[in-house]
Amino acid sequence: METVQNLSVGERFYNNHKQRVAEYQKANPDKMRAKCKAYSIRLREARPEIYQVVLEAKRKYYHEVTKPKRESKKKEVAESILSVM
């Protein structure tokens, strides 16, 4: 990341804003969960074609990233248990 001296006022403002938003989101997970849920309901009702695209992207990410990572972790745990015995 660039140093503060090399950034313009607008860039510094933008970076500080991003940092504050991230802090707020981490401090208020219940509010963020409710906001996300409300957005998905609105999206599903107003624009079902976009909602289907979002669901497909989530499915693809799950099958390509999350599931293989979880299965490899299970495999490591099973191997470590067997090595202890």
C-alpha positions in Angstrom: 0.0 0.0 0.0 1.2 3.5 -0.7 2.4 5.7 2.0 0.2 8.6 3.3 2.5 11.2 1.7 1.9 9.9 -1.8 -1.9 9.9 -1.6 -4.1 12.8 -2.5 -6.7 14.1 0.0 -9.5 12.2 -1.9 -7.6 8.9 -1.8 -6.9 9.3 1.9 -10.5 10.0 2.6 -11.5 7.0 0.5 -9.1 4.7 2.3 -10.2 5.9 5.7 -13.8 5.5 4.8 -13.2 1.9 3.7 -11.4 1.2 7.0 -14.2 2.7 9.1 -16.9 0.7 7.1 -14.9 -2.5 7.7 -14.7 -1.7 11.4 -18.4 -1.0 11.7 -19.3 -4.2 9.9 -17.1 -6.2 12.2 -18.5 -4.5 15.3 -22.1 -5.0 14.2 -22.5 -8.4 12.7 -26.2 -8.7 13.6 -27.0 -5.5 11.7 -25.0 -6.6 8.7 -26.7 -10.0 8.7 -30.2 -8.3 8.8 -29.2 -5.9 6.0 -27.9 -8.7 3.8 -31.1 -10.7 4.4 -33.3 -7.7 3.6 -31.3 -7.1 0.4 -31.6 -10.7 -0.8 -35.4 -10.7 -0.2 -35.7 -7.4 -2.1 -33.6 -8.8 -4.9 -35.5 -12.0 -5.1 -38.8 -10.2 -5.4 -37.8 -7.3 -7.6 -35.2 -8.9 -10.0 -35.5 -12.7 -10.0 -33.1 -13.1 -13.0 -30.3 -11.3 -11.1 -31.1 -13.3 -8.0 -30.6 -16.5 -9.9 -27.2 -15.3 -11.1 -26.2 -14.5 -7.5 -27.3 -17.9 -6.4 -25.4 -19.6 -9.2 -22.2 -17.7 -8.2 -22.6 -18.8 -4.6 -23.1 -22.4 -5.6 -20.1 -22.3 -7.9 -17.9 -20.8 -5.1 -19.1 -23.4 -2.7 -18.3 -26.3 -5.0 -15.0 -24.9 -6.2 -13.6 -23.4 -3.0 -15.4 -24.0 0.2 -16.2 -27.7 -0.2 -12.7 -28.8 -1.3 -11.2 -26.8 1.5 -13.5 -28.3 4.1 -12.9 -31.9 2.8 -9.1 -31.4 2.9 -9.3 -30.1 6.4 -11.4 -33.2 7.4 -8.8 -35.4 5.8 -6.0 -33.7 7.7 -7.8 -34.2 11.0 -8.5 -37.8 10.3 -4.8 -38.4 9.4 -3.6 -36.6 12.6 -6.0 -38.7 14.7 -4.7 -41.9 13.0 -1.1 -40.8 13.5 -1.6 -40.3 17.2 -3.0 -43.8 17.7 
